[in-house]
Amino acid sequence: MTPVIDANAYLGDWPFRALRRRTPGALRRALGAVGITRAAVSPLAAIFRQECQSANTEMLRALGRSRDFFLPALALNPGYPGWEDDLEAAVAARAVGVRLFPNYHAYGLGDDAARAAVTRATEAGLAVFISLRMQDERHHHPRMMAPAAPANEVAALAQAAPGARIVACMARYGEAEALLAGNPSSSDPTGVWLDLSGVQGPVGCVDLLARRFGAGRLLMGTGAPLQYPLPAVAKIHSSELAAAERDRILGGNAMRLLAL
């Protein structure tokens, strides 16, 4: 059976609208219904706290025995004192990676602390998930706008942190092109990988990216529960790529990236 791995999912509450699939059980059912077999998840609560470890602990406790399905990517805020302890806790929890929210936690990816955190995570064998945005900016509360993290900062961070495995999440098509350009060969697991949850156009967007940059760094991601999971899977199945390339994007690439 071909694994189908969601590289960009979350658990918990969102303060701006009610989420129907906020719990591990509900999210697992929703993802499983569209054929997803595993999912990298991060706690939404961490976005709205300066310190992230309390949110990580809450999510890990909620996961319980669901670790056969969920792969924790625990939140980290390099701008908060003591982030080093949170990174060690992620290693102890056998997380597959750490997740950065630079736009919500108000730091730049070029900051010394951000680069230090990525270097330390890389040394610990963790992937680094960077959420450029959480949702379409047009849906933000008008008094709580959070501009996307600049894609060029992600690219520069990858150059400044040799050996890092960086997953850029929720990039738009133009940002995706910029992020994939200049990467090492697809046989090299380091550099920037792209979660496709934010690439929602133009028509044939998956085919266009794969033909230009190869399928080796593309990851299926849903953005659930803030986004519906079905379109994320459907746009890959409906592509004109060869079956082997579709399987890589659906799960094979994530297996290699996360050493599953």
N, C-alpha and C positions, 0 to 999 in steps of 0.2 A: 504493500500500500504506500503510495506517495505521500510523504508528510506535507501537511499544509499548515504553515506556521505564521501566526500573526505577529509582526514585529513591532506593533504600536497599539497597545491597548491599555486601559486604565480601569481602576476600581475605586468606588467611593462616590461621594456626592459632588455636585456641581452647583454653586450657589445661585446661578442665574436661570436655571430651569430644572425641573424634576427629571431625573433619569430613571427609566424603567428597568435598566439592566445594571444596576450599581453594585450588586453583590456577586461574589464568586459563582454561586449556583446559577443565578439568572444570566450572567455573562457567559458562562460556559455553555449553557443551553443554546443561547443565541448564536454563539460562534460555531458550536457543533452542528447546528442546523444547516449551516452553509458549507460544511465539510472541513472546518478548521480543526486540527488535531492538537495543537499547542499554541500558547500565546505568551508573549513577553508583556508583563503588566507592571504598572507603576501606580502609586497612590495619588489620586487627585488632590487629596487634602494637603499634600506637601506643597502645592503651588501657593497656598494661602497662609503658609507658616514660614517664618524666617528659619527656624530649625526644622529639619526634615525627619529626624530620627523617630519622633513620636508617631508621625504618619506611617513611616516604614514599619514600625513595630505593630501598629494597628492592622496594617494590611497583611503582614505575615501571619498574625494571629488569626485573621479572618480566613486566610487560605487554608489553614489546617491541613487536611489530607489531600487537598487539591493540587499539591505540587507535582503530581503526575501530569497535569495539564498546564498549569501556570508556571511561567519562568519569571521570577522576580527581577526587575530592573529597578533597583531602589534609588530613591531621590537623593540628590546631593546638592547642597548650596555652598559653593566655594567662598562666597562672600560672608558666611557666618562662622564665627570662631568655633573651633572644634570639629570642623568638617572631616579632619583626619580620622577622628574616632568613628564618625559615621561611615567612612570608607572601610575601616577595619570591620565594622559591624556587618557591612554588606558582604565582605569576604567570608566572615564567620557564618553568615546565613546562606552561603552557597548561591549567591545571586549570580545571574549571568552577566550583569552589567550594572552601571549606575546611570541615572537619568538627570540631565541638567535642564533647568527652566530659566535661561538667562534673561528673557524679557520680563518674566514675572518677578524674579528675584533681583532684578535691576543691577546686573553687572555685565561687563563686556567679555566676550570670549578671548579677547586679547589681553585681558587683565592677568597680572602675574599669578593671582590665586587660581584662576580658571585653568591656566596652563599647568600649574603645579598639580592641580587635582586630576587633570587628564593624564599627566605623566605618572602619577602615583597609581591611578586606576589601571593604566597599561602595565605597569610593573607587577600589579597584582593579578593580571590575567583577565581583567574585566573589559567588556565592551563599553563604549560610552554612547548613550542615546541622548541626542540633543533635540529637544522639541522647539522648532522654530516658531511655531504657533500652536494653539490648541484648537482653534476653529477659525472659520472665515471672519475676518475683521469686521465685516458688516453686521455680524451678529453680536458684537460686543455691547455690553451696557454702555450707554453714551457717556456716563461719568467714570467708566472704568475701562478705558481703552488700553490695550497692551500691544504696541507695534511688534511685528515679527522680529526675531533675532536675525541680523543680516547674514545672508548666505556667504558673503565673502569672508566674514569672520570665522565661519566654520571651516572654509577652505584653508585659511591662514593658520588656524589652529592645527589642522592636520599636518601642515608643513612644519609647524613648530614642535610637534610631538611625534617624532619618528616611532613607528611601531604601533601607534594607536589604531584601534578599530572604532571608527566613529560612524554612528548611524544617524543621518540627518532625517528627522521626522517631520511630516506635514509640509514639505517644500512644494511650492507651485511649479509648473512646468519650466518656466524660465529659470527659476532658482535651481531646479534639478539639473538642467543643462550645465549651468555654471559650476555646480558642485561635482559633477561627474567628469568634467574636463580636467585633464592633467593628472588623473589618478594613476597609480601603478597598474600593472597588468592585472587582469581579473584573477590570475593565479596567485597573486599576492593578497593575503587577507587583510593587510593593513591599508590605511587610507580611509576615504569616505565611502560609505554605503548609503543607499537611498531607499527609505521606506516610501512606498507609492501611495499612501493614504491621502496625501494632499494633491496628487497629480490627477486632476479631474478633467483635463482637456489639454490640447485639442483632440478631435476625433482620432483614434488610433495612437494615443499618446504612449502607450506601453510599447507598441511596435516601433515608434519613432525613436524612443530612447534606446531600446535594445539594438536597433540597427546602427545607430550612431556610436554608442558606447559599449555595446555588448550586453548580454543578459547577466553577466557574472556578479554585478554589484547591486542588482535590483531585488528588493524585498517586498513581499506582500504585507501590507499593513492596513488595518481597518480604521483606526482612530476611535473604536468603540469604547464606551457607550455613547460618546458625543456624536458619532456618526454611525449609520447603519452598516453592518458588516457585508451584506450581500453585494453591493456594488464593487467593493474592493476585490472580491474573488471573481465576480463576473467579468470585470474588464480584462483580467488576465486570461480567463478561459475563452473569451471572445476575441482575443488577439489572433493574428495570423502567424504567430511564431510557431516554430516546430515544437512538437510535444515535449521534447527533452528540454528546450529552453523554458517553456511554460512551467514544467516541473521544478526547474531550478529556482524560478522566481517565487513559485508557490511555497517552496519549503527547502529545497536543496541548498540554496545559498545560505539561508539562516542556519541550517545544520552545520555548514562549514564555518560560518562566522562565529557561532556560539559554541563550536566544538561539541555538538550534541551527539 
